[in-house]
Amino acid sequence: MTDPGISLPRAPGPRNQHYLKRYERFCKSLQNLSRIKVSGDGLEKHRILPGCLSGEYVEQNIVLMTRREHTIAHVLLSKAFPENFQLGHCAYTMTHSGGLKLPSKYLNSLEYFQKCQHKSMLISESNRKRQVTWGDKISKALLGKKKTKEHANNIKLANARRELTPELRSKLGSGNRGKVQSTKSNEKRSRTVSSQKWWHKVENGEVLTIRSQTPPDSTWLRGRKPR
């Protein structure tokens, strides 16, 4: 293979093995170019040993490719391992036009390259028109700064929490549970709660209640339950 530390699994049949050898030679020829990625050059990182085959983003497993070369690499991989759904999906995405209005159309590598360029142009135009949010300002402030272990762990926990069901989230409770709140925070929360009133309405034989400063609409009546 291109690097002694990288070993692709054997293809299931002789024809598949033929495509695998072509893929290996293709990656090796691109590695010999010793390309350096520069912003805006259109080069993409490709894992020689794909992620679905336990490949990692390490230097010896990365090769820089143009979008056309990237398409060819994934087509060769899908032919070498035809039973691998993820490799087949990647190759299909790169060689077919998606869309509900138009039927799927086979794209060659040049058409895929042009399609990606057009999509990048639309995204950049949309980003220029988008208003700057607090999230953008925070991202800019943190740009280039290395995350602490505590910060990285908090991100992992937050992502894991999003995947939980609402019932499990309610059992875990809020992240502020057990923390001492400041006097100012307690006073602000007290003023907010005290200014809210109970409202109710009867819908399909059930009494719905809500607590807010004003009713959502005219169908809601004052009080927690009908008198």
HUNORFEN-V786375 format. One record per residue. RES is the residue in three letters. PSI is psi in degrees with one decimal (none if undefined). OMEGA is omega in whole degrees, 0 to 359 (999 if undefined). Layout:
# HUNORFEN-V786375
res-><RES;RES>
psi-><PSI;PSI>
omega-><OMEGA;OMEGA>
This chain:
# HUNORFEN-V786375
res-><MET;THR;ASP;PRO;GLY;ILE;SER;LEU;PRO;ARG;ALA;PRO;GLY;PRO;ARG;ASN;GLN;HIS;TYR;LEU;LYS;ARG;TYR;GLU;ARG;PHE;CYS;LYS;SER;LEU;GLN;ASN;LEU;SER;ARG;ILE;LYS;VAL;SER;GLY;ASP;GLY;LEU;GLU;LYS;HIS;ARG;ILE;LEU;PRO;GLY;CYS;LEU;SER;GLY;GLU;TYR;VAL;GLU;GLN;ASN;ILE;VAL;LEU;MET;THR;ARG;ARG;GLU;HIS;THR;ILE;ALA;HIS;VAL;LEU;LEU;SER;LYS;ALA;PHE;PRO;GLU;ASN;PHE;GLN;LEU;GLY;HIS;CYS;ALA;TYR;THR;MET;THR;HIS;SER;GLY;GLY;LEU;LYS;LEU;PRO;SER;LYS;TYR;LEU;ASN;SER;LEU;GLU;TYR;PHE;GLN;LYS;CYS;GLN;HIS;LYS;SER;MET;LEU;ILE;SER;GLU;SER;ASN;ARG;LYS;ARG;GLN;VAL;THR;TRP;GLY;ASP;LYS;ILE;SER;LYS;ALA;LEU;LEU;GLY;LYS;LYS;LYS;THR;LYS;GLU;HIS;ALA;ASN;ASN;ILE;LYS;LEU;ALA;ASN;ALA;ARG;ARG;GLU;LEU;THR;PRO;GLU;LEU;ARG;SER;LYS;LEU;GLY;SER;GLY;ASN;ARG;GLY;LYS;VAL;GLN;SER;THR;LYS;SER;ASN;GLU;LYS;ARG;SER;ARG;THR;VAL;SER;SER;GLN;LYS;TRP;TRP;HIS;LYS;VAL;GLU;ASN;GLY;GLU;VAL;LEU;THR;ILE;ARG;SER;GLN;THR;PRO;PRO;ASP;SER;THR;TRP;LEU;ARG;GLY;ARG;LYS;PRO;ARG>
psi-><178.5;-30.5;139.1;-28.7;-6.9;126.3;117.7;146.0;159.1;138.7;153.4;-24.2;170.7;-39.1;-40.4;-37.0;-33.4;-44.5;-34.1;-41.1;-38.6;-39.4;-43.7;-44.4;-38.2;-47.1;-38.8;-39.9;-34.9;-32.6;-35.2;-17.0;-19.8;53.7;153.0;127.2;129.4;146.1;127.3;3.6;-8.3;3.6;142.7;146.6;130.8;131.5;120.4;-49.6;107.9;160.7;-35.4;-11.3;25.8;25.3;145.0;163.3;73.2;158.8;-43.1;-12.9;4.4;137.7;138.5;132.0;152.4;170.4;-34.4;-43.3;-36.3;-39.7;-47.3;-42.0;-43.4;-31.1;-42.6;-40.9;-40.8;-31.0;-28.6;-35.1;73.7;-19.7;-6.0;111.8;-42.5;-41.6;-39.9;-38.2;-42.8;-45.9;-40.4;-42.4;-38.7;-19.4;4.9;148.5;125.3;164.5;143.2;-28.0;-34.5;143.6;156.4;129.9;133.3;133.6;138.2;176.2;-32.8;-43.0;-38.4;-41.2;-44.9;-38.1;-43.3;-39.6;-44.1;-41.3;-41.3;-39.4;-42.7;-40.4;-43.1;-38.5;-41.3;-39.0;-34.4;-34.2;-19.3;138.7;147.9;127.9;172.1;-33.5;-38.9;-41.0;-40.0;-42.5;-40.6;-38.2;-32.8;-3.5;127.6;-9.6;137.8;132.4;140.1;163.6;-37.7;-43.1;-45.0;-39.8;-37.8;-37.7;-43.2;-42.9;-39.5;-41.6;-39.8;-35.0;-35.0;-29.3;-9.0;157.2;157.1;-35.1;-44.1;-37.4;-40.2;-33.2;-37.9;-30.7;-175.2;155.3;-15.3;2.1;130.7;-8.9;145.3;122.5;149.4;159.6;-39.3;-41.6;-41.9;-41.6;-41.1;-43.3;-36.8;-42.2;-39.0;-44.7;-41.8;-26.4;-9.1;148.9;159.3;139.6;150.9;160.7;153.1;123.6;122.6;38.3;0.5;145.5;117.2;136.9;151.8;152.8;118.8;171.0;-34.8;152.1;149.4;-39.0;-176.4;-11.5;-16.1;138.4;154.1;139.9;161.8;-25.3;160.3;144.3;none>
omega-><183;180;182;182;182;179;177;177;181;179;187;183;182;178;177;178;177;179;179;178;177;178;180;179;180;180;181;180;179;176;181;179;179;180;176;183;176;182;177;182;177;179;181;178;179;176;181;171;188;180;180;175;177;176;182;177;175;189;184;180;183;173;180;182;168;182;178;178;179;178;181;181;182;176;178;179;181;178;178;180;186;182;180;185;184;177;178;179;179;181;180;180;183;185;179;178;177;178;182;184;183;176;180;182;180;179;170;186;179;179;178;178;180;179;179;178;180;179;179;180;180;180;181;177;179;180;179;181;184;179;179;181;177;178;178;181;179;179;180;180;182;184;178;180;180;180;174;179;180;179;180;179;179;178;179;180;180;179;178;181;180;182;180;176;178;180;179;179;181;178;179;179;182;177;181;182;178;180;179;180;179;180;180;180;179;179;180;179;180;180;181;182;183;181;180;181;178;176;180;170;181;182;181;178;180;178;178;181;178;179;179;180;179;179;179;177;187;181;181;181;182;178;183;179;181;180;999>
